[in-house]
Amino acid sequence: MIDTDTHLYCIFGNPIRHSKSPVIHNACFQQYQINAIYLAFEIDEISKGIAAIRSLNIKGASVTIPFKESIINHLDWIDEDALNIGAVNTVVNQDGKLSGFNTDYKAAIDPLKPFGLANKRICIIGAGGAAQAVAYGIHREKGDLVIINRNKEKGKNLALKYKADFIPMDEVNKMDNINADIIINTTSIGMYPDIENSAFPSTHMHSKMVVMDIIYNPLKTKLLSYALKKGCTTIDGLSMFIHQGAAQFKIWTGISPDIKLMRKALIKGDN
């Protein structure tokens, strides 16, 4: 029951109506009998979100597109990994002090480790907050990075940070061969309701390639559908989504939640 002692947690993003974060976090609050509720807030400026955290005493917040980078300037303290990445996806409010963390990079890298990352040519599509986290993780695993991005300045800056190659997105179709081992889409291209678009052309895919999309709504994006037809190994966004959410929940509560519970809540919520 929601009462005056109920703690408020939330997610900030734009768009945010597609988010399944309330499903997994509210299921965990209920499972562990924590008097808290988690809501989704669509805002147009992250400064408004920060003001809401302080004025409403929101205990913790998830941060998604497009605020993972811009929120950094509004926080009191930032974890070393998040600082190195240049993006925050988790905020903790402790007595008015706002601390920032990043749970994305480990959650993205873990499902790729079985395929080996060292010396593999790995293309990251995008250069935003999620791309920053994935690139950080790939770099730590000694992968050979290639950045593909629509905005040339942002793409070049991310490539320079990790001594990676950069390919403007509008030039990908003109190339004969990308010659990648792993493709990772970190953009919102293909996310509901924009489900008919793909972040990467199928002409550059081959059966030995691993294709990962961090989008989880829909689970089978157009990118992954193309990849399956080409015989690629595919990784959908559900694993990363659940594991980064579990890490957030532990940061907020000190409890390591049941991954199976979170997955079951998601499946039930979609039915």
N, C-alpha and C positions, 0 to 999 in steps of 0.2 A: 504494500500500500504506500502511495506517495503521501508524505506528510512534510512538516516543517523541518524535519531532520534529514530528509532525502538529499543526498549529494548529487550534483548535476555534472555530467560529462557530455562531450559533444564532438562533432566533426565539423570543420569549416571547409568549404569548397565552393566551386562554381563551374559547372553545374554539380548538384549534389543529390538530386532526387533519385538517382540510380543506386546510391550507396547502400551496401548491405552491412556496413559497420554497426548500425544500431541493433541489427539482428544478433550478431555474435556477442557483442558486449552486454546487451541486456540479458541474453541467455546465461552468460557467465555470472552477472550480478545476482540473478535469480538462483543459479546453482549453488553459489557460495554464500547465499543469504546476506548479501551486502545491500544496505538501504541506499540504492543509487539508481539513477536513470541516465540513459545515453540518447541524445537527440541529434538530428542533422540540421545544420543551419547554412542556408545559402546566402552568402554575403558578396558585396561587390568590392569591398576594401578590407584588407586584413587588419587595418587599424581599428575597424569597427568590431572585429572579433576579439581583439585584445581588450578593447574597452568593455566588451560584454563579460569576458573572463574576470576582469577586476571588479566590475560593478555587481555582477550576479554571483560572485565567488564560485565560478565554475572550477571544479577540482582538477580536471584534466581535459585535454582536447587533442583530437587527431587533426592533422592538417593535410589536405590534398590539393590537387590542381585547382588554381594556379598559384598557390600561396606558400609553397614549401621553401622557396628562397627568400621571398620578401618578408616573411615573418621574423627572420633572424634579427633584423635591426630593432625589433620591438621587445626582445627578450632580455632578461637580467643575467642569465647564465646559459652557456651552450656546451654540451658534451663534446669531448675532443673529436670523436668520430663525426658527429654532425658538423662540427666546425671545419674539419678537413674536407668533408663532402660538399659543404656549402648549401645544405638543405636540412630542414627540420620537418619531421612528420608527427612528432609527439611533444606535447607541452604538459608540464606539471606545475600546478599552482600550490605552492607551499607557503602559507601565511603571507600571501601577496607577492612572493618572489616567483617569477615565471622562468622555468628552466626548459631548455629544448634538447631533444634527443632525435636520433634517426634509427628506426628499426627496419628500414627498407632494405639496406644493402645485404645484410646476412640472409634475410628472407628470400631475396632474389637469387643469391649465389648458391645457396644450399642445394636446390634441385638441379643445378648445372654441374656440380662437382663430380658426380659419377661419370660424366662424359670427358672429364679432364679439361682444364682451362689453360694450363701453362703452355705457352707458345702456339696456342690456337688463334686463328684469325677470327675475331669476334666483332660483329657490327652492331652497334647500338643505334637505334633509330630514335632521335630526340636529343634534346640538350637541356631539358628542364630539371626540376627537382628530383624526379624519379631517375632520370638518366644520370644525374650527378652521383646518386647513390650506387647505381649499378656499375658505373664506370669505376668508382672507388673500389668496389669489391673485386671487379675483374682485374684491375691494376694490382691489387694485393695478391692475386693468384697468378700473376705473371702472364696474363693473357695479352695478345697482340691486338690492340684496340683500333677500331675504325668508327668514326662518328658520322652519322648521316642526319642532316637536319635541314629544315626549311629556312630557318633564320641563319644566314651565313655567319654573322658576327658571333652569335651565341654558340654555334657549332664549332667555329674555329677556336673560340676561347676554351671550350671544354677539351677539344683535341690537344691544344697547346698545354693544358694543365697536366695531361697524362702522356705527352709525346706521342699522340696518336695521329693517324691519317684522318683527313676530313673530306667528305664528299657531299656537296650540296644536293638536296633531295631532288631538285629539278634536273640534275644531270645523271641520276641513277639509270633512268630508262635509256639514255644514250650510250651507256657503257656496254661493252661486249660481255664482260664477266666481272662480278664482284669478288669471286673466289673466296667466299667466307665459309668457315666451319660452323659458326653459330650466329643466328640473327635474333636480336632481342628488341621488340617494340616497347618503348616506354612512353609513347605519345597516347593521346586520346583518340587517334584515328581508328575507327572501327567500333568504338564504344557506343552503347545504346544512347540515343536513337540512331546514330550514324553508322548502322550496322552493315551497309553495303560497300563501304570503302575499306581498302587495305593499305597498310603503311609501307608495303614492300612488294614489288612486282614478282609474280610467280616465275617469270622468265629467268630469273637469277637463282631459282631454287633447284636443288638436286637431292637425290635420295639419301646421301650421306650427311646432309645438313641437319642441325638441330635448330628448330624455330620456336622461340618463346614469346608469348604475348602476356604482358602484365595485366591486361584488361580482364576482368572477371564477369562483366555483364555486357554482351553474352559470353559464355564460357568458350564456345567455338566461334571465334571471330572469323571474318572473311580471310584474314591473313592465315589463320590456322587451317581453315578449309582448303585454301590453295596448297598449303604445305603438305597436308595429308594426301591430296591428289598426286603430289610429286613424290610421295614415299618418304617424306622427311619424318624425323622424330619430333613430336610436338610437346610443348609444355604450356598448359593454360595458366591463367592468373590466379586460380583458386589457392594453390599451395602458398604462393607468396603472400596473398591477401590474408590467409588465416594465420600464417606464422608471424607476419609483422603485427597483426592484431593481438596475438597471444603475448608477444614481447611488450606491446603497449600495456596490456592488462597487468602484466607483472610489474612494470615500472610504476603504475598507479596504485596497485594494491599489495604488492609483495607476493602475490599468489601466481604460480605457474598454472594456467588453466588447462583443462582437458581439451586437446586438439580434436578428438573425436566428437566431443560435445559441440564444439563450434561448427564442425563440418555438418553434423546432424541438424543443427539449428538452421544452417543455410539451406540445406536440402528441403527441410520442412517448410521454411519460409517461401520457397519457390513453388511449392505445390498448392 
